[in-house]
């Protein structure tokens, strides 16, 4: 997966028009000056040779040097990665909590007005673009009510409250679309589990309702929900690119967008590769979680 991501990003960057030497040398530079920079950076060599050299460095753990930031790609990405990961993690927690709650409510009140209302909220979340919802949140809670900032980032090391305030609206904007996916999956999975014989037996034995729902039904319904959460991680990391731009958060997404605009190819390739590696790692954890949630997976049944 990581090889495919790296190869596709390399090929797309190679065929997209644009010249980073104009950014490095300046708009008033001569063609001779730009040619000298191309030769120094190895951009005048055939694409296959450039790819072989890049993969050779990559196998040694070297993602290269940024053309414009005067630092290594690894350093540039890793110093911004915590912001993107914290944004995606908060959004993930919000989406799962709200989605599971709505899904459970819809399942236990099947075919009632609560079921219809919960699924309407889920459909709203699925239908609305996250960047548009972000602008609505800014308009209402930042501009109208003045409760939260319109953008910017405050590190947690400076102020924990300031950090929470700066992350609230971006996380909500990112979570709302994925909340609908979790809610619909939770409802479907819970309805299937609650029709099983062991749930009827638990009820017949006089178990309390919340014990049946949360201890027996929900745990067995979690496997497909966890699968959705794994896929959501990639969506949230991708969505963070747009949300970081809307709220001026200095994360990896905004770094990659800036690199695309300025043709800083090593940053684009390194940022995409590290983001993809994070997604792959999370999905490995999801696969391992199946065995913890369902003993039948551990036993190979």
Order of alpha helices (4+ residues) and beta strands (2+ residues): alpha-alpha-alpha-alpha-alpha-alpha-alpha-alpha-alpha-alpha-alpha-alpha-alpha
